[in-house]
Amino acid sequence: KKTKMSEQARAAKQINRMFILDNINKHKKSLLYLTAAVSCTILTAALILLKKKVDIWRENKKLSSKVEDVYDVIIVGAGSAGCILANRLSEDKNLSVLLLEEGGNDQGNMEISTPLAALLLQKTEIDHQLQTVPQVNNYNRISNWPRGKVLGGSSSINWMVFVRGNKEDYNLMSQLGCKGWSYNEVLPYFKKLETRLGSNQKDPVEKFYRGTNGPLFVSTTSPSGKHGIKAHNLTQKFVEACQQAGIPYNKDYNGKEQEGVSYVQTTTKDGERMNTSRCFIHNIKDKRPNLRVRTNAKVTKVIINRTTKTATGVVFVDPSDPSVFHSVRARKEVILSAGAVHSPHILLLSGVGPREQLENNNIECIHDLKGVGENLLDHLMVGYVSTTNNKNTMDRATVETFYNVMKYLLFKSGPATSQGLESIAFLKTKPNIRQPDLQLHFVTAGGYDEQMFDNFGINGEAYKHVTHGFTTIPTLLHPKSVGKLYLQSNSPFVQPIIDPHYLVAQEDVDLLVYGVKLAKKINEQEAFKDYDPKPLLDPELIRDYEYDTDEYYEAFVRKWSSTVYHPVGTCKMGKVSDPMSVVNPRGLVYGIKNLRVADCSIFPILPSANTNAPAMLVGEVISDFVKADIHQKEMSNNINDPYDTLRPVTSSSSTKIIKIEKSSNAENQTLITNQKKQLAFVLRSNL
């Protein structure tokens, strides 16, 4: 019987083998064609990828090649404002423009273009990796301050949230003496820079407030995902819960009113980041011979004629060879657009700033300008995390799958098209104030993420057990605590000391405590019942304080609050009569001719916004000021000179030789040698 069965099995196998061979022979040509097609597709894709890599290599080489000796306008910093300045100024074919960027090219970096990868960009080579000094009122925490060191600046590494700010922000600036910055005056510039995807221009309100023909693409998160990111289920629950908690729904916080809860608007299109280099530079740099973009160029100082107090150019180095200094002259203007940390830093290194600070660092004071580095303002936030057993979140355990990766690579869809921050709310904590003073950010993740904890400088060892959750983030819009930055060395390669004075004012603490209580209230609403959220408690604080008391929440705020990366104000814009003003309302530096600042450092107040959009506004507004001032100067033959921004000086500054201290440290000796080379180079340039 066994023999018979084995014979039958062998016969069946033989028949099956013959059937397979028959089918193979029958479809041999088809299989060959299919194999050839797949092979060709793979080969073509490999060749395309190789060509792209070669093109990017050539582009990088071109961007870092030698520049001419002189240009009409030199822009320092290719960030959110700098890229727009370069675009708008180079529209004039008779104006030669040089755009200098310390970092490299953003093209070809998939982590930049992928929204979900925003978290991974901090503490990399495209981040300046700045840090504050320990904050006494913030549990002696040191905050990481990421700043973009790449074409596009911080618009290449931020979380892409697009918020213009409140009308009253700009009206207040105007009242403080900043002519040209009222809301009615800046609204046309906001419209000019954007193309809002899905904008209904038949709606008169929408048409009045939103633009549809600008270079920057702005999409809106929604449940359908029709004109932007498809809102996660948690995001929809948050919007619903806010309304249950008494916060009204607002379909467009960048429109008529800011107050209310909204789906977030982002600088994305077709599942990819739209940074300023992509929208304003890459599509024009090879078409405009009067525009030169130079990467890997760290500006170490502005060259200023000591007698006439006129900016005549800049000195820069290639970070790959910091011992060699290059100079380039500006016929008309030098514009600092290096951000709220590096613009004041360059001014200080150039001899423009508080005399005592400069002389203490052995820098000759060319112009005593007390406000440089002062008035440092920043948004502070605190994350209220709710844990859940529901796995429908955007935590890593859920989104980091092969399926989601392929979905994004092939179709630019899925979780990777979102950075996880999909809703925000603006609200007034008191009925008698003119504008919202508290903002809520909502993130569809709350599980332990080592990268996230590291980015915010938080020890997360006690929370490794948390795999799923979501985070509501109260954010202080108008802090009373004011900080400053100042030199720790006269070397351009040593970052300045950043002291934001977080939570010095008790009012700031009280407002964030209010925000935490509100977050708790929102997360307890009926909308979240399917998630059954539980508050994530701090095990150390629970030992010392009773949970759900003001004492616990104040300690929670002081321990867990962090920066939202929105520094402004360090080159304050204001009236000539204000001794702390650094620039006039047109961005011109007081006391120095042909030198201008154009970035968020000029804001005298902190806008009620994630500051990327206000930074872009600065680029748009200042570019028109530059064009008008240059034209006026040429036409008037220096009569009523718009560059005459000198304040009355009580005593003339005497020339002082820069001293370089001796050091036995080998690294410092190398630094001193470089400083000597730079000093000799600049002296020759001035002569």
C-alpha positions in Angstrom: 0.0 0.0 0.0 2.8 2.4 0.9 4.7 1.5 -2.3 1.5 2.2 -4.3 1.0 5.6 -2.6 4.6 6.6 -3.2 4.3 5.7 -6.8 1.1 7.8 -7.1 2.9 10.8 -5.3 5.8 10.5 -7.7 3.4 10.5 -10.7 1.6 13.5 -9.3 4.9 15.4 -8.9 5.9 14.5 -12.4 2.6 15.7 -13.8 2.9 18.9 -11.8 6.5 19.4 -13.0 5.4 18.9 -16.6 2.5 21.3 -16.2 4.9 24.0 -14.8 7.4 23.4 -17.6 4.6 23.5 -20.2 3.4 26.8 -18.8 6.9 28.2 -18.7 7.5 27.2 -22.3 4.1 28.6 -23.3 4.8 31.9 -21.6 8.5 32.0 -22.1 8.5 35.1 -24.2 6.2 36.9 -21.8 8.4 36.0 -18.9 11.5 37.2 -20.8 9.8 40.5 -21.7 8.7 40.9 -18.0 12.2 40.2 -16.7 13.7 42.6 -19.3 11.1 45.3 -18.4 11.9 45.0 -14.7 15.6 45.0 -15.3 15.3 48.1 -17.5 13.2 49.9 -15.0 15.7 49.2 -12.2 18.6 50.2 -14.5 16.8 53.4 -15.6 16.0 54.3 -11.9 19.6 53.7 -11.0 20.9 55.9 -13.9 18.4 58.6 -13.0 19.5 58.5 -9.4 23.2 58.6 -10.4 22.6 61.5 -12.8 20.8 63.4 -10.0 23.7 62.7 -7.7 26.2 64.0 -10.3 24.1 67.0 -11.0 23.9 67.9 -7.3 27.7 67.4 -7.0 28.2 69.8 -9.9 25.8 72.2 -8.4 27.5 72.1 -5.0 30.8 72.7 -6.6 29.4 75.6 -8.5 27.8 77.1 -5.5 31.0 77.0 -3.5 33.2 78.4 -6.3 35.0 81.8 -6.3 33.0 85.0 -6.3 33.7 88.3 -8.0 35.5 91.1 -6.1 32.5 93.5 -5.9 28.7 93.5 -6.1 26.1 96.1 -5.6 24.3 94.4 -2.7 25.7 91.7 -0.4 23.2 89.6 1.6 24.5 87.6 4.5 22.4 84.6 5.2 20.2 82.6 2.8 17.4 81.9 5.3 13.7 82.7 5.4 14.3 86.4 4.8 17.6 86.3 2.9 16.3 84.1 0.0 13.4 86.4 -0.5 15.6 89.4 -0.5 17.9 87.9 -3.1 14.9 87.0 -5.3 13.2 90.4 -5.1 16.4 92.5 -5.4 17.7 90.5 -8.4 14.5 91.3 -10.3 16.3 94.5 -11.2 18.7 93.4 -13.9 20.9 96.4 -13.2 21.5 95.4 -9.6 24.1 92.7 -8.9 23.4 90.7 -5.8 25.6 88.3 -3.9 23.9 85.9 -1.4 26.2 84.3 1.1 25.3 81.2 3.1 27.5 79.5 5.8 26.0 76.1 5.2 25.7 74.0 2.0 23.1 73.2 -0.6 19.7 71.8 0.5 19.0 70.1 -2.8 19.1 66.3 -2.7 18.6 66.0 1.0 15.5 63.9 1.4 15.4 64.5 5.2 14.8 68.2 4.4 12.1 67.6 1.9 10.2 64.9 3.9 7.9 66.6 6.5 8.0 63.8 9.0 11.8 63.9 9.1 11.8 67.4 10.6 12.5 65.8 14.0 15.7 64.3 12.7 17.3 67.5 11.4 18.4 69.0 14.7 21.9 68.4 15.9 23.1 67.6 12.4 25.6 69.3 10.1 22.8 71.6 8.7 22.1 72.9 12.2 24.2 75.6 14.0 23.5 73.6 17.2 23.3 76.7 19.5 22.6 76.4 23.2 21.6 78.7 26.0 23.3 79.1 29.3 21.6 77.2 32.2 18.3 78.9 33.1 18.0 79.4 36.9 14.2 79.6 36.8 14.0 76.6 34.5 15.6 73.9 36.7 19.0 75.0 35.4 18.1 73.5 32.1 20.2 74.3 29.0 17.9 74.7 25.9 19.0 73.7 22.4 18.5 76.4 19.9 18.5 74.8 16.4 19.2 77.3 13.6 19.4 76.3 9.9 22.9 76.2 8.5 21.9 75.4 4.9 20.3 77.1 1.9 16.8 78.0 3.2 18.1 78.5 6.7 15.6 77.6 9.4 12.8 77.2 6.8 14.8 74.0 5.8 14.7 72.5 9.3 11.6 73.9 11.0 8.2 72.2 11.5 6.7 74.1 8.5 3.9 75.8 10.5 2.7 78.9 8.7 1.3 81.6 11.0 1.3 85.3 10.0 0.6 86.7 13.5 -2.1 88.9 14.9 -3.2 92.2 13.3 -2.4 93.9 16.6 1.2 92.8 16.5 1.8 94.9 13.5 -0.4 97.8 14.6 1.6 97.9 17.8 4.9 98.0 15.9 3.5 101.0 13.9 2.5 102.7 17.2 6.1 102.2 18.5 7.3 104.3 15.6 7.9 101.6 12.9 6.4 103.4 10.0 5.4 101.0 7.2 4.7 98.0 9.5 1.0 98.4 10.4 -1.2 95.5 9.5 -2.9 97.2 6.6 0.6 98.0 5.2 2.1 94.5 5.6 -1.0 92.5 4.4 -0.3 93.1 0.7 3.2 91.6 1.3 1.8 88.5 3.0 -0.5 88.0 0.0 2.3 88.6 -2.4 4.6 85.9 -1.1 2.0 83.0 -0.9 0.0 80.7 -3.1 -2.6 79.3 -0.8 -3.6 75.9 -2.2 -7.4 75.5 -2.5 -8.1 79.2 -1.9 -11.7 80.1 -2.7 -11.2 83.6 -4.3 -14.9 83.9 -4.9 -15.3 84.4 -1.2 -14.7 88.2 -0.7 -13.2 87.6 2.8 -10.8 85.0 1.5 -9.9 87.1 -1.5 -9.2 90.1 0.7 -6.8 88.3 3.1 -5.2 85.5 1.1 -2.8 85.3 -1.9 -2.8 82.9 -4.8 0.1 84.0 -7.0 3.2 84.0 -4.8 6.2 81.7 -5.0 5.6 80.1 -1.5 3.1 77.2 -1.4 0.8 77.1 1.7 -1.4 74.1 2.2 -4.1 73.5 4.8 -4.5 70.3 6.9 -8.1 68.9 6.7 -10.0 65.7 7.3 -10.2 65.1 3.6 -6.6 66.1 2.8 -7.8 67.7 -0.4 -5.5 70.8 -0.2 -2.8 69.6 2.1 -2.1 67.1 4.8 -4.9 64.6 5.6 -5.7 65.2 9.3 -5.0 62.3 11.6 -8.0 61.0 13.6 -6.5 62.3 16.8 -6.3 65.8 15.2 -10.0 65.7 14.4 -10.7 64.7 18.0 -8.6 67.6 19.3 -10.5 70.1 17.2 -13.8 68.6 18.4 -12.6 68.6 22.1 -11.6 72.2 21.9 -15.0 73.2 20.8 -16.5 71.1 23.6 -14.2 73.0 26.0 -15.5 76.4 24.8 -12.9 77.3 22.1 -14.7 78.2 18.8 -13.6 76.8 15.5 -11.8 79.1 13.1 -11.3 77.9 9.5 -8.4 80.4 8.8 -6.3 81.9 11.6 -4.3 83.8 8.9 -7.5 85.5 7.7 -10.0 87.9 9.4 -9.6 86.6 12.9 -6.9 84.6 14.7 -8.7 83.5 17.7 -10.1 79.9 17.9 -9.0 76.3 17.1 -7.9 75.5 13.6 -6.3 72.9 11.4 -2.7 73.9 10.8 -1.4 75.5 7.6 2.0 74.4 6.5 4.6 75.4 3.9 4.2 72.1 2.0 3.0 70.9 -1.4 2.4 67.4 -2.7 3.8 65.9 0.5 7.1 67.8 0.5 8.5 70.8 2.4 8.5 74.1 0.6 11.4 76.0 2.1 12.4 79.5 0.9 15.4 78.3 -1.1 13.2 75.9 -3.1 10.5 78.5 -3.7 12.6 81.7 -4.2 16.1 80.7 -5.3 16.6 77.4 -7.1 14.2 78.2 -9.9 15.9 81.6 -10.7 19.5 81.4 -9.7 20.6 80.0 -13.1 18.3 82.4 -15.1 19.5 85.7 -13.5 23.2 86.5 -14.3 23.0 89.3 -11.8 22.4 86.9 -8.9 25.3 84.9 -7.4 24.6 82.4 -4.6 27.7 81.3 -2.6 27.5 78.5 -0.1 30.1 77.5 2.5 30.8 81.1 3.2 30.9 82.1 6.9 30.9 85.9 7.2 33.2 86.9 10.0 32.7 90.6 10.0 31.4 93.6 8.0 34.1 95.9 6.7 33.3 99.4 7.9 35.2 102.6 7.0 36.1 104.1 10.4 36.2 107.7 9.1 32.9 107.8 7.2 31.2 105.0 9.2 30.2 103.3 6.0 29.9 99.6 5.3 32.0 98.7 2.3 31.9 94.9 2.2 32.3 91.7 4.2 35.0 89.2 5.1 34.2 85.5 4.9 35.8 82.1 5.2 35.1 78.7 3.8 34.5 76.5 6.9 36.5 73.8 5.3 39.6 76.1 5.4 39.0 78.7 8.1 42.6 80.0 7.9 42.0 81.7 4.5 40.0 84.9 4.6 38.2 86.3 1.6 36.8 89.9 1.2 34.2 91.1 -1.2 33.1 94.7 -1.6 29.6 96.2 -1.8 28.9 99.2 -4.0 25.6 100.0 -2.4 24.6 97.9 0.6 25.4 95.1 3.0 22.3 93.4 4.4 22.6 91.1 7.4 19.9 88.4 7.2 21.6 85.8 9.4 18.9 85.5 12.1 18.3 86.7 15.6 21.5 85.2 16.9 24.1 85.6 14.1 23.1 89.1 12.8 23.8 90.8 16.2 26.9 88.6 16.6 28.3 89.8 13.2 27.5 93.4 14.2 29.4 93.0 17.5 32.4 91.4 15.7 32.4 94.3 13.3 32.7 96.9 16.1 29.0 97.9 16.3 27.5 97.4 19.7 27.8 98.4 23.4 31.2 100.0 23.8 32.1 98.4 27.1 31.3 94.9 25.8 33.4 95.4 22.7 36.4 96.8 24.5 36.2 94.0 27.1 36.6 91.6 24.2 39.4 93.6 22.6 37.3 94.8 19.6 37.6 98.3 18.4 34.2 100.2 18.9 33.4 101.8 15.6 29.9 102.8 16.8 28.5 102.6 20.3 25.1 101.0 19.8 23.7 99.8 23.1 20.8 97.7 21.8 22.8 95.1 19.8 22.0 91.7 21.4 19.5 93.1 23.9 15.7 92.7 23.9 15.9 88.9 23.2 12.4 87.5 23.2 11.3 83.9 22.6 8.2 81.8 22.8 8.2 79.2 25.7 6.1 76.1 25.7 5.3 73.2 27.9 4.1 69.8 26.7 1.2 68.2 28.4 1.3 64.5 27.4 -1.6 62.1 27.6 -0.9 58.4 27.3 -3.2 55.9 25.7 -3.5 52.2 24.9 -5.1 53.1 21.6 -2.4 52.5 19.0 -4.0 54.9 16.4 -1.4 57.6 17.0 1.7 58.9 15.1 4.2 57.5 17.5 7.3 55.8 16.0 6.0 52.4 16.8 3.0 53.1 14.5 4.4 55.1 11.6 7.9 53.7 11.1 7.0 50.7 8.9 8.2 49.5 5.6 4.7 50.0 4.2 4.6 53.7 5.2 8.1 54.3 3.9 7.3 52.8 0.4 3.9 54.7 0.4 5.8 57.9 0.7 8.6 57.1 -1.7 6.3 55.9 -4.4 3.2 58.1 -4.0 4.2 61.0 -1.6 1.3 60.0 0.7 0.8 58.5 4.1 2.1 59.6 7.6 5.4 60.9 6.3 3.6 63.8 4.6 2.8 65.2 8.1 5.2 66.4 10.7 2.7 65.4 13.4 1.7 69.0 14.4 -1.7 69.3 12.7 -3.8 71.7 14.8 -3.3 74.9 16.7 -5.5 77.2 18.8 -5.2 80.9 19.8 -7.1 82.2 22.8 -7.4 85.1 25.2 -6.9 84.1 28.9 -8.6 87.4 30.0 -11.6 89.1 28.4 -10.1 92.6 28.4 -7.0 92.0 26.3 -6.7 93.1 22.7 -5.3 89.8 21.2 -4.6 86.2 22.2 -1.9 85.7 24.7 -1.9 81.8 24.7 -1.4 79.4 21.8 -1.9 75.6 21.8 0.0 73.3 19.6 -1.4 69.7 19.1 1.0 66.9 18.2 -0.4 63.4 17.4 2.3 61.6 19.3 3.3 61.3 22.9 5.1 58.1 23.3 8.8 58.0 24.4 11.0 59.2 21.6 14.7 59.5 22.4 15.4 62.0 19.6 12.6 64.2 20.8 13.8 64.3 24.4 17.3 64.9 23.3 16.3 67.8 21.0 14.6 69.5 23.9 17.4 68.7 26.4 15.2 66.6 28.6 16.1 63.4 30.5 13.4 61.0 29.5 14.6 57.8 31.2 11.5 57.6 33.4 9.2 57.5 30.4 10.7 54.7 28.3 7.6 52.6 29.0 5.3 54.9 27.2 4.6 53.8 23.6 1.5 55.7 22.6 0.1 59.1 23.4 -0.6 62.6 22.2 0.6 66.0 23.3 -1.1 69.4 23.9 1.4 72.2 24.1 0.4 75.5 25.8 2.7 78.3 24.4 3.4 81.7 25.9 2.8 84.3 23.1 4.0 87.5 24.8 6.5 86.7 27.5 7.4 89.4 30.1 10.8 87.8 30.6 13.4 89.5 28.3 16.9 88.1 27.7 20.0 89.1 25.8 23.0 87.7 24.0 26.6 88.9 24.2 30.1 88.0 23.2 32.2 85.4 24.9 35.1 85.9 22.6 36.3 88.1 19.8 36.6 85.1 17.6 33.9 84.6 14.9 34.2 80.9 15.4 33.0 81.0 19.0 29.2 81.3 19.4 27.8 84.2 21.5 26.4 83.6 25.0 22.6 83.2 24.8 20.7 84.0 28.0 16.9 84.3 27.3 16.0 84.7 31.0 13.2 82.2 30.8 10.5 82.4 33.4 12.1 85.3 35.3 8.7 87.0 35.3 6.1 85.2 37.5 3.4 86.3 35.0 4.9 83.9 32.4 4.8 81.0 34.9 1.2 81.8 35.8 0.0 81.9 32.2 1.7 78.6 31.4 0.1 77.0 34.5 -3.3 78.2 33.1 -2.4 76.6 29.8 -1.6 73.3 31.4 -4.9 73.2 33.2 -6.7 74.1 30.0 -4.8 71.2 28.2 -6.0 68.8 30.9 -9.5 70.1 30.5 -9.5 69.6 26.7 -8.0 66.1 27.0 -10.8 65.1 29.3 -13.6 66.0 26.8 -16.0 63.4 25.4 -14.3 63.7 22.0 -11.3 61.7 23.3 -13.3 58.9 25.0 -12.1 56.3 22.5 -8.5 57.0 23.5 -9.2 57.0 27.3 -6.2 59.3 27.9 -4.3 59.4 31.1 -2.0 62.3 32.1 1.7 61.5 32.1 2.9 62.3 35.6 6.4 63.3 36.6 7.6 60.7 39.2 9.9 63.2 40.9 7.4 66.0 41.2 4.7 63.6 42.5 6.9 62.8 45.4 7.2 66.5 46.3 3.9 68.0 45.3 0.3 66.9 45.4 -1.0 66.2 41.8 -3.5 68.6 40.3 -2.6 71.5 42.5 -1.1 74.9 41.6 2.1 74.0 43.3 2.5 70.8 41.2 1.7 72.7 37.9 4.1 75.5 38.7 6.9 73.0 39.4 5.9 71.1 36.2 6.1 74.3 34.1 9.5 75.3 35.5 10.9 71.8 34.9 9.4 70.9 31.6 9.0 74.2 29.6 11.2 74.6 26.5 11.8 76.9 23.7 9.7 76.8 20.5 12.7 78.2 18.6 11.3 81.6 17.9 13.9 84.2 19.0 13.5 87.8 17.9 14.3 91.3 18.9 18.1 91.4 19.2 18.5 94.2 16.6 15.4 96.1 17.6 13.7 98.3 15.1 12.5 101.7 16.5 12.7 105.4 16.6 16.0 107.3 16.6 15.1 108.7 20.0 15.0 105.2 21.5 18.6 104.5 22.7 18.0 100.7 22.5 16.9 100.8 18.9 19.5 99.2 16.5 17.8 99.8 13.1 15.3 102.3 11.8 11.9 101.2 10.4 13.6 100.5 7.0 16.1 98.2 8.6 19.1 100.6 8.3 21.6 100.4 11.2 21.7 103.5 13.2 25.2 105.2 13.0 26.5 103.1 10.0 25.7 103.9 6.4 24.9 101.3 3.8 24.3 98.6 6.4 21.0 97.1 7.0 19.5 94.2 9.0 16.6 92.1 7.6 15.4 89.2 9.7 13.4 88.5 12.9 16.0 90.2 15.0 14.5 93.6 14.0 11.1 93.0 15.6 10.6 95.2 18.6 8.0 92.8 20.0 7.4 89.0 19.7 4.7 88.3 17.0 1.8 86.0 18.0 3.1 83.5 15.5 5.5 80.7 14.7 8.1 83.1 13.3 8.9 81.6 9.9 6.1 83.6 8.2 7.0 86.9 9.9 10.6 86.3 8.8 9.5 85.9 5.2 7.5 89.1 5.6 10.7 91.0 6.6 12.3 89.8 3.4 9.4 91.1 1.3 9.0 94.5 3.0 12.7 95.3 3.4 13.4 94.4 -0.3 11.0 97.1 -1.4 12.7 99.5 1.1 16.1 98.7 -0.4 14.9 99.2 -4.0 13.3 102.6 -3.1 16.3 103.8 -1.1 18.8 102.9 -3.7 16.7 104.6 -6.4 16.2 107.7 -4.2 19.9 107.9 -3.5 20.7 107.7 -7.2 18.1 110.3 -8.2 18.7 112.8 -5.4 22.5 112.7 -5.8 22.7 112.3 -2.0 20.2 115.1 -1.1 17.9 113.9 1.7 20.0 110.8 1.9 17.9 107.9 3.2 21.1 106.3 4.4 21.8 109.1 6.8 21.0 107.1 10.0 23.6 108.6 12.3 22.6 109.4 15.8 24.1 112.5 17.5 27.4 111.3 19.0 28.5 112.9 22.3 32.1 111.9 22.0 34.2 110.7 19.1 35.7 107.2 19.3 39.4 107.0 19.2 41.2 104.3 17.2 42.1 101.4 19.4 44.5 98.6 18.4 42.8 95.2 18.8 44.6 93.1 21.5 44.7 89.4 21.3 45.3 87.6 24.6 48.0 85.0 24.9 47.0 81.4 25.7 49.0 78.3 26.4 46.2 76.1 25.0 47.2 74.7 21.6 43.6 75.0 20.2 43.4 78.7 21.3 46.9 79.4 19.8 45.6 78.2 16.4 42.5 80.4 16.9 44.7 83.4 17.8 46.8 82.8 14.7 43.7 82.9 12.5 42.6 86.1 14.3 45.9 87.7 13.5 45.6 86.7 9.8 42.0 88.1 9.7 43.1 91.4 11.3 46.0 91.9 8.9 43.7 91.0 6.0 41.0 93.5 7.0 43.5 96.2 7.6 44.9 95.7 4.1 41.3 95.7 2.7 40.5 99.0 4.4 43.8 100.6 3.3 
